[in-house]
Structures are given as structure tokens and as C-alpha cells.
Amino acid sequence: MEIVFATSNPHKLKELNEIVKSCGINNLEFILPPEGFDPVENGKTFEENSFIKAAEASRLTDMVALADDSGLCVDCLGGAPGIYSARYAETPQARIDKLLDAVAPFENRSAKFVCAMTLTDRNGNIIFADRGECYGKISKTQAGNGGFGYDPVFLVDGKNGLTMAELSDEEKNSISHRGVALRKVLNFISEKFDI
Ligand code: ITT
């Protein structure tokens, strides 16, 4: 079975395919949307933006589509950057620098990664939606080369002071917000479809 993965972020696609493989599923393939896929992410929540992306991909392709809207929510910043995580500053490094500056005055550095996933049918109607979360703290300095985005400054709870970027791909996928959300989606898909 083929499902369109409504993203323009190659890191997400890579992680998605690794997670599917780690679940022992061989007959499900996520494919990218066609050129021209450029949804307007003007929702107010991860869930709304996830639906907007999935519905747009279904509309363009006439296929079942899955979307991931995700981000980092930092407690002392009132949940920012949240749904604006991708747009917090120009480049990945500028986003990390801005985050470390913003968090610097605070003692409480607790944070979470959130991933809202929505599956839509060929007509763009929701058939399944759920979210995954992963808890940790913002580090004082960045460490590690794995993953993407804010991974180098996210100290994962229960991982002995390692950042998400210092974990192996398998370790990240086993505890990440994306892994948690996708495994729920895969459970649903395997019950509903013939995979
Ligand atoms: P699409 O909308 O095309 O899927 P995007 O990167 O713009 O790609 P989002 O709007 O969902 O996606 O924003 C997600 C941002 O949150 C992402 O660009 C990172 O900055 C951050 N993020 C999400 N998941 C992350 C992860 O696993 N590790 C580090 N940062 C992550």
C-alpha cells in the first residue's frame, strides 16, 4: 500500500521510513507529494496544521495521506516556539541560538517535543488522528550531530544527560514524539487496511 506523506522535510521522511521498518512492516510505502504541494499552515494548533497538510496532499493526489505537524514547546516560554518551531528564525543554527538566549534567564528549562499526525482518506476527510510527545529539558550548550532541528539542545529525560542528537537513530525513533505518534497510526492502518 502507498500513502502520501504530506511533508517537504526530508528528515521527517527518513525517520518515518526507519520507524515503519523497525515495526517489521514491509508492504507499506510512504511517497512524497507531487510538485506544487504547498499548503498554507494557518492553523492554531499542531492538530489543525497536520489536518491542513494531509487534506491538501489527498486533494492533490486522490490518495490516503499522512501528515506530521511537530515542534518544540518550552515551559518557561509559555509553550513557544510551538507551532512556529520551523519559523522561529531563518536557519536551524539561528533557531537554536535564539532558543538558548530566550531560555537563559530561567531556571526551569523543561520542554517537550510534540508530533500531531493526521491520516486522511482520498477525499481529504480525517480517518485517524493522534499525537506523540517526548519530554526533556533545554541544555545550556548544544551537543551531538544526529537527528535535525532542535535535537542538539534537547536533553532527553531518562537518557543520562544526552541530547536527542547524541542518541543513535534507533534510540531516537524508539522514544521520539514522531515514533510514538507513528506507531499509533501504524496500529490503526494495520487494523483497517490489508498491510
Ligand atoms: P513540513 O511542514 O513540510 O512537514 P516542517 O519542518 O516545516 O516540514 P513543521 O511545520 O511540522 O514541519 O515544523 C516542525 C519543526 O519543529 C521542525 O522544522 C523542527 O524545527 C522542529 N522539530 C520537529 N520535530 C523535530 C525533531 O524530531 N527534532 C528536532 N526538531 C524537530
Residues whose N, C-alpha, C, O or C-beta is under 5 A from the ligand:
A	BS01	ITT	A6 T7 S8 N9 D68 D69 S70 G71 L72 S85 A86 F148 G149 Y150 D151
